Amino acid sequence: MLDEAEYEKAYLLYGKAFRYRERKTYEERFKELLDYYREVTGVSETNPNAIMHHRIAQYGEPCEKCGKPYRTPRASFCAACGNRKG
């Protein structure tokens, strides 16, 4: 998962991949983003779109019961275990 500073850089690299004017393969266009993500997280992601969903701010705090994050910052129900925020 990426914090806001890491996500901002990833977002810029993602946008940059779409602005290449010369013909490049999909892998060449997104190489910089994929390399950055691997450097920051240690995970070798192959799907650039998936990286854009790995933003901590998109999810809520950890559930008090199971520890998994709530699906959104405003969620009051844990989809993983059924716990309701107290």
HELIX and SHEET records of a PDB file:
HELIX    1   1 GLU A    4  PHE A   18  1                                  15    
HELIX    2   2 TYR A   26  THR A   41  1                                  16    
HELIX    3   3 PRO A   48  ILE A   51  1                                   4    
HELIX    4   4 ILE A   56  GLN A   58  5                                   3    
END                                                                             
